Amino acid sequence: HPMPCSPGKFTAADGAAICSSCKAGTFQDIEGQTRCRVCIAGTYCLPGTVVPQLCPAGTWSSKGLQDAAGCHFCPLGHYCEA
C-alpha cells in the first residue's frame, strides 16, 4: 500500500518507487508532499532539511540559502538576532 514521503523528502511523480530528498536551499516539514519549500530568509537548508537552521547571531541571509557559509555579517549600524 502507498506510503507517504517523510518530512525532508518529496515525490512529484505518479508511480514513484522512492522519495527524493529536498535539495539544498529547500525544506519540507510535512509528510506526503509533492514538492519542497524554499528556505526562508534568515535561515539555511542543507539537503533533506526538515526544519530550516537559523543563521548564526550577527548574520542574516536572503531566502533559498544552501549552507551557513552564505550567511552575511550584519552591516554597520544594524543588528541581526539569532
mmCIF file of the N, C-alpha and C atoms, coordinates in Angstrom:
data_MODEL
# 
_entry.id   MODEL 
# 
loop_
_atom_site.group_PDB 
_atom_site.id 
_atom_site.type_symbol 
_atom_site.label_atom_id 
_atom_site.label_alt_id 
_atom_site.label_comp_id 
_atom_site.label_asym_id 
_atom_site.label_entity_id 
_atom_site.label_seq_id 
_atom_site.pdbx_PDB_ins_code 
_atom_site.Cartn_x 
_atom_site.Cartn_y 
_atom_site.Cartn_z 
_atom_site.occupancy 
_atom_site.B_iso_or_equiv 
_atom_site.pdbx_formal_charge 
_atom_site.auth_seq_id 
_atom_site.auth_comp_id 
_atom_site.auth_asym_id 
_atom_site.auth_atom_id 
_atom_site.pdbx_PDB_model_num 
ATOM 1   N N  . HIS A 1 1  ? 0.838  -1.185 0.000   1.00 0.00 ? 1  HIS A N  1 
ATOM 2   C CA . HIS A 1 1  ? 0.000  0.000  0.000   1.00 0.00 ? 1  HIS A CA 1 
ATOM 3   C C  . HIS A 1 1  ? 0.880  1.245  0.000   1.00 0.00 ? 1  HIS A C  1 
ATOM 4   N N  . PRO A 1 2  ? 0.379  2.384  -0.495  1.00 0.00 ? 2  PRO A N  1 
ATOM 5   C CA . PRO A 1 2  ? 1.187  3.595  -0.605  1.00 0.00 ? 2  PRO A CA 1 
ATOM 6   C C  . PRO A 1 2  ? 1.641  4.122  0.760   1.00 0.00 ? 2  PRO A C  1 
ATOM 7   N N  . MET A 1 3  ? 2.882  4.588  0.789   1.00 0.00 ? 3  MET A N  1 
ATOM 8   C CA . MET A 1 3  ? 3.456  5.173  1.994   1.00 0.00 ? 3  MET A CA 1 
ATOM 9   C C  . MET A 1 3  ? 3.787  6.635  1.694   1.00 0.00 ? 3  MET A C  1 
ATOM 10  N N  . PRO A 1 4  ? 3.449  7.561  2.594   1.00 0.00 ? 4  PRO A N  1 
ATOM 11  C CA . PRO A 1 4  ? 3.768  8.966  2.345   1.00 0.00 ? 4  PRO A CA 1 
ATOM 12  C C  . PRO A 1 4  ? 5.271  9.217  2.473   1.00 0.00 ? 4  PRO A C  1 
ATOM 13  N N  . CYS A 1 5  ? 5.767  10.155 1.697   1.00 0.00 ? 5  CYS A N  1 
ATOM 14  C CA . CYS A 1 5  ? 7.165  10.568 1.846   1.00 0.00 ? 5  CYS A CA 1 
ATOM 15  C C  . CYS A 1 5  ? 7.321  11.222 3.212   1.00 0.00 ? 5  CYS A C  1 
ATOM 16  N N  . SER A 1 6  ? 8.433  10.951 3.871   1.00 0.00 ? 6  SER A N  1 
ATOM 17  C CA . SER A 1 6  ? 8.677  11.534 5.186   1.00 0.00 ? 6  SER A CA 1 
ATOM 18  C C  . SER A 1 6  ? 9.095  12.999 5.054   1.00 0.00 ? 6  SER A C  1 
ATOM 19  N N  . PRO A 1 7  ? 8.989  13.783 6.137   1.00 0.00 ? 7  PRO A N  1 
ATOM 20  C CA . PRO A 1 7  ? 9.467  15.166 6.085   1.00 0.00 ? 7  PRO A CA 1 
ATOM 21  C C  . PRO A 1 7  ? 10.923 15.207 5.609   1.00 0.00 ? 7  PRO A C  1 
ATOM 22  N N  . GLY A 1 8  ? 11.265 16.250 4.839   1.00 0.00 ? 8  GLY A N  1 
ATOM 23  C CA . GLY A 1 8  ? 12.600 16.366 4.254   1.00 0.00 ? 8  GLY A CA 1 
ATOM 24  C C  . GLY A 1 8  ? 12.708 15.691 2.899   1.00 0.00 ? 8  GLY A C  1 
ATOM 25  N N  . LYS A 1 9  ? 11.594 15.023 2.479   1.00 0.00 ? 9  LYS A N  1 
ATOM 26  C CA . LYS A 1 9  ? 11.572 14.310 1.192   1.00 0.00 ? 9  LYS A CA 1 
ATOM 27  C C  . LYS A 1 9  ? 10.271 14.622 0.451   1.00 0.00 ? 9  LYS A C  1 
ATOM 28  N N  . PHE A 1 10 ? 10.243 14.274 -0.846  1.00 0.00 ? 10 PHE A N  1 
ATOM 29  C CA . PHE A 1 10 ? 9.057  14.519 -1.668  1.00 0.00 ? 10 PHE A CA 1 
ATOM 30  C C  . PHE A 1 10 ? 9.066  13.578 -2.860  1.00 0.00 ? 10 PHE A C  1 
ATOM 31  N N  . THR A 1 11 ? 7.950  13.494 -3.551  1.00 0.00 ? 11 THR A N  1 
ATOM 32  C CA . THR A 1 11 ? 7.886  12.894 -4.879  1.00 0.00 ? 11 THR A CA 1 
ATOM 33  C C  . THR A 1 11 ? 6.783  13.589 -5.657  1.00 0.00 ? 11 THR A C  1 
ATOM 34  N N  . ALA A 1 12 ? 7.086  13.919 -6.899  1.00 0.00 ? 12 ALA A N  1 
ATOM 35  C CA . ALA A 1 12 ? 6.121  14.619 -7.744  1.00 0.00 ? 12 ALA A CA 1 
ATOM 36  C C  . ALA A 1 12 ? 5.625  13.719 -8.871  1.00 0.00 ? 12 ALA A C  1 
ATOM 37  N N  . ALA A 1 13 ? 5.983  12.440 -8.834  1.00 0.00 ? 13 ALA A N  1 
ATOM 38  C CA . ALA A 1 13 ? 5.626  11.533 -9.919  1.00 0.00 ? 13 ALA A CA 1 
ATOM 39  C C  . ALA A 1 13 ? 4.642  10.473 -9.458  1.00 0.00 ? 13 ALA A C  1 
ATOM 40  N N  . ASP A 1 14 ? 3.629  10.207 -10.273 1.00 0.00 ? 14 ASP A N  1 
ATOM 41  C CA . ASP A 1 14 ? 2.746  9.076  -10.020 1.00 0.00 ? 14 ASP A CA 1 
ATOM 42  C C  . ASP A 1 14 ? 3.565  7.798  -10.203 1.00 0.00 ? 14 ASP A C  1 
ATOM 43  N N  . GLY A 1 15 ? 3.327  6.810  -9.379  1.00 0.00 ? 15 GLY A N  1 
ATOM 44  C CA . GLY A 1 15 ? 4.011  5.535  -9.511  1.00 0.00 ? 15 GLY A CA 1 
ATOM 45  C C  . GLY A 1 15 ? 5.448  5.542  -9.034  1.00 0.00 ? 15 GLY A C  1 
ATOM 46  N N  . ALA A 1 16 ? 5.838  6.540  -8.256  1.00 0.00 ? 16 ALA A N  1 
ATOM 47  C CA . ALA A 1 16 ? 7.218  6.614  -7.772  1.00 0.00 ? 16 ALA A CA 1 
ATOM 48  C C  . ALA A 1 16 ? 7.509  5.450  -6.828  1.00 0.00 ? 16 ALA A C  1 
ATOM 49  N N  . ALA A 1 17 ? 8.708  4.907  -6.938  1.00 0.00 ? 17 ALA A N  1 
ATOM 50  C CA . ALA A 1 17 ? 9.124  3.810  -6.066  1.00 0.00 ? 17 ALA A CA 1 
ATOM 51  C C  . ALA A 1 17 ? 9.871  4.322  -4.841  1.00 0.00 ? 17 ALA A C  1 
ATOM 52  N N  . ILE A 1 18 ? 10.415 5.535  -4.936  1.00 0.00 ? 18 ILE A N  1 
ATOM 53  C CA . ILE A 1 18 ? 11.152 6.123  -3.820  1.00 0.00 ? 18 ILE A CA 1 
ATOM 54  C C  . ILE A 1 18 ? 10.833 7.613  -3.721  1.00 0.00 ? 18 ILE A C  1 
ATOM 55  N N  . CYS A 1 19 ? 11.139 8.184  -2.587  1.00 0.00 ? 19 CYS A N  1 
ATOM 56  C CA . CYS A 1 19 ? 11.011 9.628  -2.385  1.00 0.00 ? 19 CYS A CA 1 
ATOM 57  C C  . CYS A 1 19 ? 12.395 10.253 -2.527  1.00 0.00 ? 19 CYS A C  1 
ATOM 58  N N  . SER A 1 20 ? 12.458 11.474 -3.011  1.00 0.00 ? 20 SER A N  1 
ATOM 59  C CA . SER A 1 20 ? 13.720 12.190 -3.163  1.00 0.00 ? 20 SER A CA 1 
ATOM 60  C C  . SER A 1 20 ? 13.906 13.162 -2.009  1.00 0.00 ? 20 SER A C  1 
ATOM 61  N N  . SER A 1 21 ? 15.161 13.351 -1.588  1.00 0.00 ? 21 SER A N  1 
ATOM 62  C CA . SER A 1 21 ? 15.461 14.342 -0.555  1.00 0.00 ? 21 SER A CA 1 
ATOM 63  C C  . SER A 1 21 ? 15.316 15.739 -1.138  1.00 0.00 ? 21 SER A C  1 
ATOM 64  N N  . CYS A 1 22 ? 14.867 16.667 -0.329  1.00 0.00 ? 22 CYS A N  1 
ATOM 65  C CA . CYS A 1 22 ? 14.824 18.069 -0.746  1.00 0.00 ? 22 CYS A CA 1 
ATOM 66  C C  . CYS A 1 22 ? 16.249 18.520 -1.045  1.00 0.00 ? 22 CYS A C  1 
ATOM 67  N N  . LYS A 1 23 ? 16.420 19.339 -2.063  1.00 0.00 ? 23 LYS A N  1 
ATOM 68  C CA . LYS A 1 23 ? 17.737 19.852 -2.430  1.00 0.00 ? 23 LYS A CA 1 
ATOM 69  C C  . LYS A 1 23 ? 18.158 20.952 -1.467  1.00 0.00 ? 23 LYS A C  1 
ATOM 70  N N  . ALA A 1 24 ? 19.455 21.224 -1.421  1.00 0.00 ? 24 ALA A N  1 
ATOM 71  C CA . ALA A 1 24 ? 19.967 22.324 -0.607  1.00 0.00 ? 24 ALA A CA 1 
ATOM 72  C C  . ALA A 1 24 ? 19.241 23.607 -1.005  1.00 0.00 ? 24 ALA A C  1 
ATOM 73  N N  . GLY A 1 25 ? 18.899 24.417 -0.009  1.00 0.00 ? 25 GLY A N  1 
ATOM 74  C CA . GLY A 1 25 ? 18.173 25.658 -0.255  1.00 0.00 ? 25 GLY A CA 1 
ATOM 75  C C  . GLY A 1 25 ? 16.666 25.497 -0.162  1.00 0.00 ? 25 GLY A C  1 
ATOM 76  N N  . THR A 1 26 ? 16.218 24.241 0.087   1.00 0.00 ? 26 THR A N  1 
ATOM 77  C CA . THR A 1 26 ? 14.790 23.962 0.241   1.00 0.00 ? 26 THR A CA 1 
ATOM 78  C C  . THR A 1 26 ? 14.577 23.069 1.451   1.00 0.00 ? 26 THR A C  1 
ATOM 79  N N  . PHE A 1 27 ? 13.322 22.970 1.891   1.00 0.00 ? 27 PHE A N  1 
ATOM 80  C CA . PHE A 1 27 ? 12.978 22.104 3.026   1.00 0.00 ? 27 PHE A CA 1 
ATOM 81  C C  . PHE A 1 27 ? 11.551 21.632 2.882   1.00 0.00 ? 27 PHE A C  1 
ATOM 82  N N  . GLN A 1 28 ? 11.180 20.624 3.675   1.00 0.00 ? 28 GLN A N  1 
ATOM 83  C CA . GLN A 1 28 ? 9.795  20.176 3.754   1.00 0.00 ? 28 GLN A CA 1 
ATOM 84  C C  . GLN A 1 28 ? 9.567  19.636 5.155   1.00 0.00 ? 28 GLN A C  1 
ATOM 85  N N  . ASP A 1 29 ? 8.617  20.242 5.867   1.00 0.00 ? 29 ASP A N  1 
ATOM 86  C CA . ASP A 1 29 ? 8.353  19.845 7.254   1.00 0.00 ? 29 ASP A CA 1 
ATOM 87  C C  . ASP A 1 29 ? 7.083  19.016 7.413   1.00 0.00 ? 29 ASP A C  1 
ATOM 88  N N  . ILE A 1 30 ? 6.435  18.681 6.293   1.00 0.00 ? 30 ILE A N  1 
ATOM 89  C CA . ILE A 1 30 ? 5.187  17.903 6.338   1.00 0.00 ? 30 ILE A CA 1 
ATOM 90  C C  . ILE A 1 30 ? 5.373  16.649 5.495   1.00 0.00 ? 30 ILE A C  1 
ATOM 91  N N  . GLU A 1 31 ? 4.846  15.515 5.964   1.00 0.00 ? 31 GLU A N  1 
ATOM 92  C CA . GLU A 1 31 ? 4.969  14.279 5.185   1.00 0.00 ? 31 GLU A CA 1 
ATOM 93  C C  . GLU A 1 31 ? 3.990  14.267 4.020   1.00 0.00 ? 31 GLU A C  1 
ATOM 94  N N  . GLY A 1 32 ? 4.308  13.453 3.024   1.00 0.00 ? 32 GLY A N  1 
ATOM 95  C CA . GLY A 1 32 ? 3.401  13.225 1.894   1.00 0.00 ? 32 GLY A CA 1 
ATOM 96  C C  . GLY A 1 32 ? 3.300  14.380 0.917   1.00 0.00 ? 32 GLY A C  1 
ATOM 97  N N  . GLN A 1 33 ? 4.366  15.133 0.736   1.00 0.00 ? 33 GLN A N  1 
ATOM 98  C CA . GLN A 1 33 ? 4.302  16.307 -0.132  1.00 0.00 ? 33 GLN A CA 1 
ATOM 99  C C  . GLN A 1 33 ? 4.873  16.038 -1.521  1.00 0.00 ? 33 GLN A C  1 
ATOM 100 N N  . THR A 1 34 ? 4.456  16.861 -2.499  1.00 0.00 ? 34 THR A N  1 
ATOM 101 C CA . THR A 1 34 ? 4.882  16.702 -3.884  1.00 0.00 ? 34 THR A CA 1 
ATOM 102 C C  . THR A 1 34 ? 5.991  17.663 -4.282  1.00 0.00 ? 34 THR A C  1 
ATOM 103 N N  . ARG A 1 35 ? 6.389  18.556 -3.384  1.00 0.00 ? 35 ARG A N  1 
ATOM 104 C CA . ARG A 1 35 ? 7.494  19.475 -3.666  1.00 0.00 ? 35 ARG A CA 1 
ATOM 105 C C  . ARG A 1 35 ? 8.040  20.008 -2.349  1.00 0.00 ? 35 ARG A C  1 
ATOM 106 N N  . CYS A 1 36 ? 9.215  20.595 -2.425  1.00 0.00 ? 36 CYS A N  1 
ATOM 107 C CA . CYS A 1 36 ? 9.834  21.198 -1.245  1.00 0.00 ? 36 CYS A CA 1 
ATOM 108 C C  . CYS A 1 36 ? 9.622  22.702 -1.278  1.00 0.00 ? 36 CYS A C  1 
ATOM 109 N N  . ARG A 1 37 ? 9.753  23.326 -0.137  1.00 0.00 ? 37 ARG A N  1 
ATOM 110 C CA . ARG A 1 37 ? 9.559  24.774 0.005   1.00 0.00 ? 37 ARG A CA 1 
ATOM 111 C C  . ARG A 1 37 ? 10.910 25.470 0.026   1.00 0.00 ? 37 ARG A C  1 
ATOM 112 N N  . VAL A 1 38 ? 10.967 26.705 -0.487  1.00 0.00 ? 38 VAL A N  1 
ATOM 113 C CA . VAL A 1 38 ? 12.208 27.482 -0.486  1.00 0.00 ? 38 VAL A CA 1 
ATOM 114 C C  . VAL A 1 38 ? 12.555 27.858 0.948   1.00 0.00 ? 38 VAL A C  1 
ATOM 115 N N  . CYS A 1 39 ? 13.817 27.686 1.307   1.00 0.00 ? 39 CYS A N  1 
ATOM 116 C CA . CYS A 1 39 ? 14.298 28.040 2.641   1.00 0.00 ? 39 CYS A CA 1 
ATOM 117 C C  . CYS A 1 39 ? 14.030 29.526 2.893   1.00 0.00 ? 39 CYS A C  1 
ATOM 118 N N  . ILE A 1 40 ? 13.537 29.860 4.073   1.00 0.00 ? 40 ILE A N  1 
ATOM 119 C CA . ILE A 1 40 ? 13.106 31.221 4.372   1.00 0.00 ? 40 ILE A CA 1 
ATOM 120 C C  . ILE A 1 40 ? 14.283 32.128 4.744   1.00 0.00 ? 40 ILE A C  1 
ATOM 121 N N  . ALA A 1 41 ? 14.100 33.432 4.584   1.00 0.00 ? 41 ALA A N  1 
ATOM 122 C CA . ALA A 1 41 ? 15.135 34.417 4.909   1.00 0.00 ? 41 ALA A CA 1 
ATOM 123 C C  . ALA A 1 41 ? 15.565 34.272 6.364   1.00 0.00 ? 41 ALA A C  1 
ATOM 124 N N  . GLY A 1 42 ? 16.872 34.444 6.617   1.00 0.00 ? 42 GLY A N  1 
ATOM 125 C CA . GLY A 1 42 ? 17.422 34.325 7.961   1.00 0.00 ? 42 GLY A CA 1 
ATOM 126 C C  . GLY A 1 42 ? 17.806 32.910 8.345   1.00 0.00 ? 42 GLY A C  1 
ATOM 127 N N  . THR A 1 43 ? 17.642 31.967 7.395   1.00 0.00 ? 43 THR A N  1 
ATOM 128 C CA . THR A 1 43 ? 17.950 30.561 7.655   1.00 0.00 ? 43 THR A CA 1 
ATOM 129 C C  . THR A 1 43 ? 18.712 29.971 6.475   1.00 0.00 ? 43 THR A C  1 
ATOM 130 N N  . TYR A 1 44 ? 19.182 28.734 6.657   1.00 0.00 ? 44 TYR A N  1 
ATOM 131 C CA . TYR A 1 44 ? 19.782 27.976 5.557   1.00 0.00 ? 44 TYR A CA 1 
ATOM 132 C C  . TYR A 1 44 ? 19.263 26.543 5.629   1.00 0.00 ? 44 TYR A C  1 
ATOM 133 N N  . CYS A 1 45 ? 19.304 25.851 4.486   1.00 0.00 ? 45 CYS A N  1 
ATOM 134 C CA . CYS A 1 45 ? 18.769 24.497 4.400   1.00 0.00 ? 45 CYS A CA 1 
ATOM 135 C C  . CYS A 1 45 ? 19.745 23.588 3.656   1.00 0.00 ? 45 CYS A C  1 
ATOM 136 N N  . LEU A 1 46 ? 20.292 22.620 4.362   1.00 0.00 ? 46 LEU A N  1 
ATOM 137 C CA . LEU A 1 46 ? 21.130 21.598 3.752   1.00 0.00 ? 46 LEU A CA 1 
ATOM 138 C C  . LEU A 1 46 ? 20.224 20.596 3.037   1.00 0.00 ? 46 LEU A C  1 
ATOM 139 N N  . PRO A 1 47 ? 20.764 19.695 2.200   1.00 0.00 ? 47 PRO A N  1 
ATOM 140 C CA . PRO A 1 47 ? 19.911 18.695 1.545   1.00 0.00 ? 47 PRO A CA 1 
ATOM 141 C C  . PRO A 1 47 ? 19.118 17.874 2.569   1.00 0.00 ? 47 PRO A C  1 
ATOM 142 N N  . GLY A 1 48 ? 17.850 17.635 2.294   1.00 0.00 ? 48 GLY A N  1 
ATOM 143 C CA . GLY A 1 48 ? 16.994 16.825 3.161   1.00 0.00 ? 48 GLY A CA 1 
ATOM 144 C C  . GLY A 1 48 ? 16.521 17.537 4.420   1.00 0.00 ? 48 GLY A C  1 
ATOM 145 N N  . THR A 1 49 ? 16.574 18.868 4.432   1.00 0.00 ? 49 THR A N  1 
ATOM 146 C CA . THR A 1 49 ? 16.198 19.632 5.621   1.00 0.00 ? 49 THR A CA 1 
ATOM 147 C C  . THR A 1 49 ? 14.712 19.500 5.937   1.00 0.00 ? 49 THR A C  1 
ATOM 148 N N  . VAL A 1 50 ? 14.418 19.281 7.222   1.00 0.00 ? 50 VAL A N  1 
ATOM 149 C CA . VAL A 1 50 ? 13.047 19.246 7.724   1.00 0.00 ? 50 VAL A CA 1 
ATOM 150 C C  . VAL A 1 50 ? 12.699 20.605 8.342   1.00 0.00 ? 50 VAL A C  1 
ATOM 151 N N  . VAL A 1 51 ? 13.616 21.159 9.133   1.00 0.00 ? 51 VAL A N  1 
ATOM 152 C CA . VAL A 1 51 ? 13.433 22.452 9.785   1.00 0.00 ? 51 VAL A CA 1 
ATOM 153 C C  . VAL A 1 51 ? 14.610 23.349 9.406   1.00 0.00 ? 51 VAL A C  1 
ATOM 154 N N  . PRO A 1 52 ? 14.368 24.514 8.758   1.00 0.00 ? 52 PRO A N  1 
ATOM 155 C CA . PRO A 1 52 ? 15.463 25.415 8.404   1.00 0.00 ? 52 PRO A CA 1 
ATOM 156 C C  . PRO A 1 52 ? 16.292 25.803 9.635   1.00 0.00 ? 52 PRO A C  1 
ATOM 157 N N  . GLN A 1 53 ? 17.605 25.888 9.454   1.00 0.00 ? 53 GLN A N  1 
ATOM 158 C CA . GLN A 1 53 ? 18.520 26.255 10.531  1.00 0.00 ? 53 GLN A CA 1 
ATOM 159 C C  . GLN A 1 53 ? 18.753 27.761 10.523  1.00 0.00 ? 53 GLN A C  1 
ATOM 160 N N  . LEU A 1 54 ? 18.721 28.381 11.694  1.00 0.00 ? 54 LEU A N  1 
ATOM 161 C CA . LEU A 1 54 ? 18.956 29.823 11.787  1.00 0.00 ? 54 LEU A CA 1 
ATOM 162 C C  . LEU A 1 54 ? 20.402 30.160 11.464  1.00 0.00 ? 54 LEU A C  1 
ATOM 163 N N  . CYS A 1 55 ? 20.601 31.273 10.748  1.00 0.00 ? 55 CYS A N  1 
ATOM 164 C CA . CYS A 1 55 ? 21.959 31.791 10.579  1.00 0.00 ? 55 CYS A CA 1 
ATOM 165 C C  . CYS A 1 55 ? 22.480 32.167 11.968  1.00 0.00 ? 55 CYS A C  1 
ATOM 166 N N  . PRO A 1 56 ? 23.792 32.095 12.192  1.00 0.00 ? 56 PRO A N  1 
ATOM 167 C CA . PRO A 1 56 ? 24.348 32.461 13.497  1.00 0.00 ? 56 PRO A CA 1 
ATOM 168 C C  . PRO A 1 56 ? 24.009 33.903 13.875  1.00 0.00 ? 56 PRO A C  1 
ATOM 169 N N  . ALA A 1 57 ? 23.961 34.175 15.182  1.00 0.00 ? 57 ALA A N  1 
ATOM 170 C CA . ALA A 1 57 ? 23.699 35.543 15.664  1.00 0.00 ? 57 ALA A CA 1 
ATOM 171 C C  . ALA A 1 57 ? 24.700 36.492 15.016  1.00 0.00 ? 57 ALA A C  1 
ATOM 172 N N  . GLY A 1 58 ? 24.219 37.679 14.633  1.00 0.00 ? 58 GLY A N  1 
ATOM 173 C CA . GLY A 1 58 ? 25.075 38.675 13.990  1.00 0.00 ? 58 GLY A CA 1 
ATOM 174 C C  . GLY A 1 58 ? 25.175 38.508 12.494  1.00 0.00 ? 58 GLY A C  1 
ATOM 175 N N  . THR A 1 59 ? 24.417 37.535 11.935  1.00 0.00 ? 59 THR A N  1 
ATOM 176 C CA . THR A 1 59 ? 24.409 37.323 10.491  1.00 0.00 ? 59 THR A CA 1 
ATOM 177 C C  . THR A 1 59 ? 22.972 37.242 9.981   1.00 0.00 ? 59 THR A C  1 
ATOM 178 N N  . TRP A 1 60 ? 22.810 37.295 8.665   1.00 0.00 ? 60 TRP A N  1 
ATOM 179 C CA . TRP A 1 60 ? 21.495 37.225 8.038   1.00 0.00 ? 60 TRP A CA 1 
ATOM 180 C C  . TRP A 1 60 ? 21.631 36.546 6.679   1.00 0.00 ? 60 TRP A C  1 
ATOM 181 N N  . SER A 1 61 ? 20.501 36.221 6.066   1.00 0.00 ? 61 SER A N  1 
ATOM 182 C CA . SER A 1 61 ? 20.514 35.645 4.724   1.00 0.00 ? 61 SER A CA 1 
ATOM 183 C C  . SER A 1 61 ? 19.230 36.001 3.996   1.00 0.00 ? 61 SER A C  1 
ATOM 184 N N  . SER A 1 62 ? 19.301 35.923 2.668   1.00 0.00 ? 62 SER A N  1 
ATOM 185 C CA . SER A 1 62 ? 18.079 36.012 1.874   1.00 0.00 ? 62 SER A CA 1 
ATOM 186 C C  . SER A 1 62 ? 17.505 34.601 1.804   1.00 0.00 ? 62 SER A C  1 
ATOM 187 N N  . LYS A 1 63 ? 16.342 34.435 1.183   1.00 0.00 ? 63 LYS A N  1 
ATOM 188 C CA . LYS A 1 63 ? 15.736 33.102 1.125   1.00 0.00 ? 63 LYS A CA 1 
ATOM 189 C C  . LYS A 1 63 ? 16.469 32.205 0.142   1.00 0.00 ? 63 LYS A C  1 
ATOM 190 N N  . GLY A 1 64 ? 16.327 30.890 0.365   1.00 0.00 ? 64 GLY A N  1 
ATOM 191 C CA . GLY A 1 64 ? 16.926 29.904 -0.524  1.00 0.00 ? 64 GLY A CA 1 
ATOM 192 C C  . GLY A 1 64 ? 18.388 29.591 -0.248  1.00 0.00 ? 64 GLY A C  1 
ATOM 193 N N  . LEU A 1 65 ? 18.906 29.986 0.919   1.00 0.00 ? 65 LEU A N  1 
ATOM 194 C CA . LEU A 1 65 ? 20.318 29.765 1.238   1.00 0.00 ? 65 LEU A CA 1 
ATOM 195 C C  . LEU A 1 65 ? 20.606 28.280 1.442   1.00 0.00 ? 65 LEU A C  1 
ATOM 196 N N  . GLN A 1 66 ? 21.748 27.808 0.890   1.00 0.00 ? 66 GLN A N  1 
ATOM 197 C CA . GLN A 1 66 ? 22.075 26.385 0.901   1.00 0.00 ? 66 GLN A CA 1 
ATOM 198 C C  . GLN A 1 66 ? 22.950 25.942 2.060   1.00 0.00 ? 66 GLN A C  1 
ATOM 199 N N  . ASP A 1 67 ? 23.713 26.837 2.692   1.00 0.00 ? 67 ASP A N  1 
ATOM 200 C CA . ASP A 1 67 ? 24.533 26.459 3.844   1.00 0.00 ? 67 ASP A CA 1 
ATOM 201 C C  . ASP A 1 67 ? 24.907 27.697 4.652   1.00 0.00 ? 67 ASP A C  1 
ATOM 202 N N  . ALA A 1 68 ? 25.438 27.475 5.864   1.00 0.00 ? 68 ALA A N  1 
ATOM 203 C CA . ALA A 1 68 ? 25.741 28.572 6.787   1.00 0.00 ? 68 ALA A CA 1 
ATOM 204 C C  . ALA A 1 68 ? 26.810 29.507 6.254   1.00 0.00 ? 68 ALA A C  1 
ATOM 205 N N  . ALA A 1 69 ? 27.667 29.030 5.346   1.00 0.00 ? 69 ALA A N  1 
ATOM 206 C CA . ALA A 1 69 ? 28.725 29.879 4.786   1.00 0.00 ? 69 ALA A CA 1 
ATOM 207 C C  . ALA A 1 69 ? 28.143 31.063 4.019   1.00 0.00 ? 69 ALA A C  1 
ATOM 208 N N  . GLY A 1 70 ? 26.895 30.969 3.593   1.00 0.00 ? 70 GLY A N  1 
ATOM 209 C CA . GLY A 1 70 ? 26.252 32.052 2.852   1.00 0.00 ? 70 GLY A CA 1 
ATOM 210 C C  . GLY A 1 70 ? 25.601 33.108 3.728   1.00 0.00 ? 70 GLY A C  1 
ATOM 211 N N  . CYS A 1 71 ? 25.590 32.896 5.049   1.00 0.00 ? 71 CYS A N  1 
ATOM 212 C CA . CYS A 1 71 ? 25.037 33.903 5.961   1.00 0.00 ? 71 CYS A CA 1 
ATOM 213 C C  . CYS A 1 71 ? 25.989 35.101 5.975   1.00 0.00 ? 71 CYS A C  1 
ATOM 214 N N  . HIS A 1 72 ? 25.453 36.291 5.802   1.00 0.00 ? 72 HIS A N  1 
ATOM 215 C CA . HIS A 1 72 ? 26.257 37.517 5.723   1.00 0.00 ? 72 HIS A CA 1 
ATOM 216 C C  . HIS A 1 72 ? 26.323 38.198 7.083   1.00 0.00 ? 72 HIS A C  1 
ATOM 217 N N  . PHE A 1 73 ? 27.473 38.830 7.378   1.00 0.00 ? 73 PHE A N  1 
ATOM 218 C CA . PHE A 1 73 ? 27.572 39.609 8.607   1.00 0.00 ? 73 PHE A CA 1 
ATOM 219 C C  . PHE A 1 73 ? 26.600 40.772 8.537   1.00 0.00 ? 73 PHE A C  1 
ATOM 220 N N  . CYS A 1 74 ? 25.986 41.076 9.662   1.00 0.00 ? 74 CYS A N  1 
ATOM 221 C CA . CYS A 1 74 ? 25.065 42.202 9.748   1.00 0.00 ? 74 CYS A CA 1 
ATOM 222 C C  . CYS A 1 74 ? 25.835 43.499 9.482   1.00 0.00 ? 74 CYS A C  1 
ATOM 223 N N  . PRO A 1 75 ? 25.316 44.422 8.651   1.00 0.00 ? 75 PRO A N  1 
ATOM 224 C CA . PRO A 1 75 ? 26.048 45.640 8.312   1.00 0.00 ? 75 PRO A CA 1 
ATOM 225 C C  . PRO A 1 75 ? 26.185 46.614 9.487   1.00 0.00 ? 75 PRO A C  1 
ATOM 226 N N  . LEU A 1 76 ? 27.179 47.469 9.404   1.00 0.00 ? 76 LEU A N  1 
ATOM 227 C CA . LEU A 1 76 ? 27.406 48.509 10.411  1.00 0.00 ? 76 LEU A CA 1 
ATOM 228 C C  . LEU A 1 76 ? 26.132 49.306 10.642  1.00 0.00 ? 76 LEU A C  1 
ATOM 229 N N  . GLY A 1 77 ? 25.854 49.631 11.887  1.00 0.00 ? 77 GLY A N  1 
ATOM 230 C CA . GLY A 1 77 ? 24.673 50.412 12.215  1.00 0.00 ? 77 GLY A CA 1 
ATOM 231 C C  . GLY A 1 77 ? 23.406 49.595 12.334  1.00 0.00 ? 77 GLY A C  1 
ATOM 232 N N  . HIS A 1 78 ? 23.503 48.265 12.212  1.00 0.00 ? 78 HIS A N  1 
ATOM 233 C CA . HIS A 1 78 ? 22.351 47.367 12.293  1.00 0.00 ? 78 HIS A CA 1 
ATOM 234 C C  . HIS A 1 78 ? 22.697 46.199 13.216  1.00 0.00 ? 78 HIS A C  1 
ATOM 235 N N  . TYR A 1 79 ? 21.680 45.455 13.656  1.00 0.00 ? 79 TYR A N  1 
ATOM 236 C CA . TYR A 1 79 ? 21.932 44.233 14.398  1.00 0.00 ? 79 TYR A CA 1 
ATOM 237 C C  . TYR A 1 79 ? 21.064 43.119 13.830  1.00 0.00 ? 79 TYR A C  1 
ATOM 238 N N  . CYS A 1 80 ? 21.511 41.901 14.009  1.00 0.00 ? 80 CYS A N  1 
ATOM 239 C CA . CYS A 1 80 ? 20.812 40.741 13.487  1.00 0.00 ? 80 CYS A CA 1 
ATOM 240 C C  . CYS A 1 80 ? 20.687 39.713 14.604  1.00 0.00 ? 80 CYS A C  1 
ATOM 241 N N  . GLU A 1 81 ? 19.465 39.476 15.061  1.00 0.00 ? 81 GLU A N  1 
ATOM 242 C CA . GLU A 1 81 ? 19.234 38.492 16.112  1.00 0.00 ? 81 GLU A CA 1 
ATOM 243 C C  . GLU A 1 81 ? 19.366 37.087 15.563  1.00 0.00 ? 81 GLU A C  1 
ATOM 244 N N  . ALA A 1 82 ? 19.596 36.150 16.469  1.00 0.00 ? 82 ALA A N  1 
ATOM 245 C CA . ALA A 1 82 ? 19.664 34.741 16.052  1.00 0.00 ? 82 ALA A CA 1 
ATOM 246 C C  . ALA A 1 82 ? 18.272 34.221 15.799  1.00 0.00 ? 82 ALA A C  1 
# 
